[in-house]
Structure formats: C-alpha cells, structure tokens
Amino acid sequence: MKNRAMIDRSKIQFDLIKLTSGERLLRLTEPQSGLSLEKKLDSQRSVVRQQEQLLGVFEAALARSETTTA
C-alpha cells in the first residue's frame, strides 16, 4: 500500500485517559487530518499490545481517508 508509507507515526498523538469509573481509554489522534480513534482498554491485556492493535486500525483508517480525499 502506497499510502501507508506516507503516514508519519511520529505525528500520531497517544492519550491515555482515566475515567472516574476507573476504566481507561486510549485515544489516538492525527492533528493534520483531525482523525481520532479511541478504545476502552481491557485491564486483562497488555496496554502495549492494545496500543499496537489500535495503531494498526488507525493507520488503515488514515490510509483510507487519504485515498478518498486525494
């Protein structure tokens, strides 16, 4: 995929948000496109694995958005 090469991972912002209920959300945002994706974290799974999985989904969504706007 050509568009995946255009995605600059260093510009993707990661926010870990703790809710009042004690649950945590992981939010990924790409400032240039304004695309944001968030997911409630599973306390039984590694945060790093969940972050990598969400990053893959996020990169695919960015690539699709670049394709439709080009």
mmCIF file of the C-alpha atoms, coordinates in Angstrom:
data_MODEL
# 
_entry.id   MODEL 
# 
loop_
_atom_site.group_PDB 
_atom_site.id 
_atom_site.type_symbol 
_atom_site.label_atom_id 
_atom_site.label_alt_id 
_atom_site.label_comp_id 
_atom_site.label_asym_id 
_atom_site.label_entity_id 
_atom_site.label_seq_id 
_atom_site.pdbx_PDB_ins_code 
_atom_site.Cartn_x 
_atom_site.Cartn_y 
_atom_site.Cartn_z 
_atom_site.occupancy 
_atom_site.B_iso_or_equiv 
_atom_site.pdbx_formal_charge 
_atom_site.auth_seq_id 
_atom_site.auth_comp_id 
_atom_site.auth_asym_id 
_atom_site.auth_atom_id 
_atom_site.pdbx_PDB_model_num 
ATOM 1  C CA . MET A 1 1  ? 0.000   0.000  0.000  1.00 0.00 ? 1  MET A CA 1 
ATOM 2  C CA . LYS A 1 2  ? 1.492   3.293  -1.066 1.00 0.00 ? 2  LYS A CA 1 
ATOM 3  C CA . ASN A 1 3  ? -0.493  5.430  1.372  1.00 0.00 ? 3  ASN A CA 1 
ATOM 4  C CA . ARG A 1 4  ? 0.813   3.599  4.426  1.00 0.00 ? 4  ARG A CA 1 
ATOM 5  C CA . ALA A 1 5  ? 4.313   4.836  3.580  1.00 0.00 ? 5  ALA A CA 1 
ATOM 6  C CA . MET A 1 6  ? 3.020   8.422  3.699  1.00 0.00 ? 6  MET A CA 1 
ATOM 7  C CA . ILE A 1 7  ? 1.785   8.081  7.276  1.00 0.00 ? 7  ILE A CA 1 
ATOM 8  C CA . ASP A 1 8  ? 4.212   9.604  9.764  1.00 0.00 ? 8  ASP A CA 1 
ATOM 9  C CA . ARG A 1 9  ? 3.849   7.651  13.010 1.00 0.00 ? 9  ARG A CA 1 
ATOM 10 C CA . SER A 1 10 ? 5.739   10.332 14.932 1.00 0.00 ? 10 SER A CA 1 
ATOM 11 C CA . LYS A 1 11 ? 2.854   12.779 14.387 1.00 0.00 ? 11 LYS A CA 1 
ATOM 12 C CA . ILE A 1 12 ? 0.219   10.477 15.862 1.00 0.00 ? 12 ILE A CA 1 
ATOM 13 C CA . GLN A 1 13 ? -0.650  11.577 19.388 1.00 0.00 ? 13 GLN A CA 1 
ATOM 14 C CA . PHE A 1 14 ? -1.409  8.994  22.070 1.00 0.00 ? 14 PHE A CA 1 
ATOM 15 C CA . ASP A 1 15 ? -3.513  9.902  25.097 1.00 0.00 ? 15 ASP A CA 1 
ATOM 16 C CA . LEU A 1 16 ? -4.241  7.555  27.986 1.00 0.00 ? 16 LEU A CA 1 
ATOM 17 C CA . ILE A 1 17 ? -7.357  8.816  29.755 1.00 0.00 ? 17 ILE A CA 1 
ATOM 18 C CA . LYS A 1 18 ? -8.519  7.563  33.137 1.00 0.00 ? 18 LYS A CA 1 
ATOM 19 C CA . LEU A 1 19 ? -12.279 7.823  33.646 1.00 0.00 ? 19 LEU A CA 1 
ATOM 20 C CA . THR A 1 20 ? -13.909 8.497  37.009 1.00 0.00 ? 20 THR A CA 1 
ATOM 21 C CA . SER A 1 21 ? -15.137 4.899  36.978 1.00 0.00 ? 21 SER A CA 1 
ATOM 22 C CA . GLY A 1 22 ? -11.504 3.739  36.978 1.00 0.00 ? 22 GLY A CA 1 
ATOM 23 C CA . GLU A 1 23 ? -11.606 2.497  33.387 1.00 0.00 ? 23 GLU A CA 1 
ATOM 24 C CA . ARG A 1 24 ? -9.017  3.756  30.915 1.00 0.00 ? 24 ARG A CA 1 
ATOM 25 C CA . LEU A 1 25 ? -9.337  4.909  27.314 1.00 0.00 ? 25 LEU A CA 1 
ATOM 26 C CA . LEU A 1 26 ? -6.596  5.023  24.725 1.00 0.00 ? 26 LEU A CA 1 
ATOM 27 C CA . ARG A 1 27 ? -7.076  7.829  22.190 1.00 0.00 ? 27 ARG A CA 1 
ATOM 28 C CA . LEU A 1 28 ? -5.031  8.218  19.011 1.00 0.00 ? 28 LEU A CA 1 
ATOM 29 C CA . THR A 1 29 ? -5.180  11.492 17.100 1.00 0.00 ? 29 THR A CA 1 
ATOM 30 C CA . GLU A 1 30 ? -3.515  12.691 13.900 1.00 0.00 ? 30 GLU A CA 1 
ATOM 31 C CA . PRO A 1 31 ? -3.525  16.510 14.052 1.00 0.00 ? 31 PRO A CA 1 
ATOM 32 C CA . GLN A 1 32 ? -3.265  17.264 10.322 1.00 0.00 ? 32 GLN A CA 1 
ATOM 33 C CA . SER A 1 33 ? -6.302  15.199 9.303  1.00 0.00 ? 33 SER A CA 1 
ATOM 34 C CA . GLY A 1 34 ? -8.150  15.636 12.591 1.00 0.00 ? 34 GLY A CA 1 
ATOM 35 C CA . LEU A 1 35 ? -8.828  11.881 12.660 1.00 0.00 ? 35 LEU A CA 1 
ATOM 36 C CA . SER A 1 36 ? -9.226  10.482 16.160 1.00 0.00 ? 36 SER A CA 1 
ATOM 37 C CA . LEU A 1 37 ? -9.907  6.979  17.410 1.00 0.00 ? 37 LEU A CA 1 
ATOM 38 C CA . GLU A 1 38 ? -10.413 5.803  20.955 1.00 0.00 ? 38 GLU A CA 1 
ATOM 39 C CA . LYS A 1 39 ? -10.983 2.490  22.647 1.00 0.00 ? 39 LYS A CA 1 
ATOM 40 C CA . LYS A 1 40 ? -11.647 1.376  26.189 1.00 0.00 ? 40 LYS A CA 1 
ATOM 41 C CA . LEU A 1 41 ? -8.696  -0.674 27.418 1.00 0.00 ? 41 LEU A CA 1 
ATOM 42 C CA . ASP A 1 42 ? -9.074  -4.231 28.651 1.00 0.00 ? 42 ASP A CA 1 
ATOM 43 C CA . SER A 1 43 ? -7.420  -4.392 32.083 1.00 0.00 ? 43 SER A CA 1 
ATOM 44 C CA . GLN A 1 44 ? -6.589  -8.070 31.490 1.00 0.00 ? 44 GLN A CA 1 
ATOM 45 C CA . ARG A 1 45 ? -4.458  -7.368 28.382 1.00 0.00 ? 45 ARG A CA 1 
ATOM 46 C CA . SER A 1 46 ? -1.126  -5.612 27.950 1.00 0.00 ? 46 SER A CA 1 
ATOM 47 C CA . VAL A 1 47 ? -1.512  -1.899 27.183 1.00 0.00 ? 47 VAL A CA 1 
ATOM 48 C CA . VAL A 1 48 ? 1.334   -2.121 24.666 1.00 0.00 ? 48 VAL A CA 1 
ATOM 49 C CA . ARG A 1 49 ? -0.400  -4.889 22.688 1.00 0.00 ? 49 ARG A CA 1 
ATOM 50 C CA . GLN A 1 50 ? -3.678  -2.990 22.692 1.00 0.00 ? 50 GLN A CA 1 
ATOM 51 C CA . GLN A 1 51 ? -1.872  0.176  21.596 1.00 0.00 ? 51 GLN A CA 1 
ATOM 52 C CA . GLU A 1 52 ? -0.215  -1.621 18.658 1.00 0.00 ? 52 GLU A CA 1 
ATOM 53 C CA . GLN A 1 53 ? -3.528  -3.183 17.623 1.00 0.00 ? 53 GLN A CA 1 
ATOM 54 C CA . LEU A 1 54 ? -5.329  0.159  17.739 1.00 0.00 ? 54 LEU A CA 1 
ATOM 55 C CA . LEU A 1 55 ? -2.451  1.809  15.867 1.00 0.00 ? 55 LEU A CA 1 
ATOM 56 C CA . GLY A 1 56 ? -2.867  -0.700 13.022 1.00 0.00 ? 56 GLY A CA 1 
ATOM 57 C CA . VAL A 1 57 ? -6.582  0.095  12.766 1.00 0.00 ? 57 VAL A CA 1 
ATOM 58 C CA . PHE A 1 58 ? -5.840  3.818  12.973 1.00 0.00 ? 58 PHE A CA 1 
ATOM 59 C CA . GLU A 1 59 ? -3.209  3.690  10.227 1.00 0.00 ? 59 GLU A CA 1 
ATOM 60 C CA . ALA A 1 60 ? -5.623  1.808  7.969  1.00 0.00 ? 60 ALA A CA 1 
ATOM 61 C CA . ALA A 1 61 ? -8.300  4.452  8.590  1.00 0.00 ? 61 ALA A CA 1 
ATOM 62 C CA . LEU A 1 62 ? -5.791  7.214  7.809  1.00 0.00 ? 62 LEU A CA 1 
ATOM 63 C CA . ALA A 1 63 ? -4.773  5.475  4.587  1.00 0.00 ? 63 ALA A CA 1 
ATOM 64 C CA . ARG A 1 64 ? -8.430  5.163  3.553  1.00 0.00 ? 64 ARG A CA 1 
ATOM 65 C CA . SER A 1 65 ? -9.068  8.807  4.357  1.00 0.00 ? 65 SER A CA 1 
ATOM 66 C CA . GLU A 1 66 ? -6.047  9.864  2.270  1.00 0.00 ? 66 GLU A CA 1 
ATOM 67 C CA . THR A 1 67 ? -7.309  7.753  -0.629 1.00 0.00 ? 67 THR A CA 1 
ATOM 68 C CA . THR A 1 68 ? -10.791 9.267  -0.569 1.00 0.00 ? 68 THR A CA 1 
ATOM 69 C CA . THR A 1 69 ? -9.552  12.855 -0.290 1.00 0.00 ? 69 THR A CA 1 
ATOM 70 C CA . ALA A 1 70 ? -6.834  12.584 -2.950 1.00 0.00 ? 70 ALA A CA 1 
# 
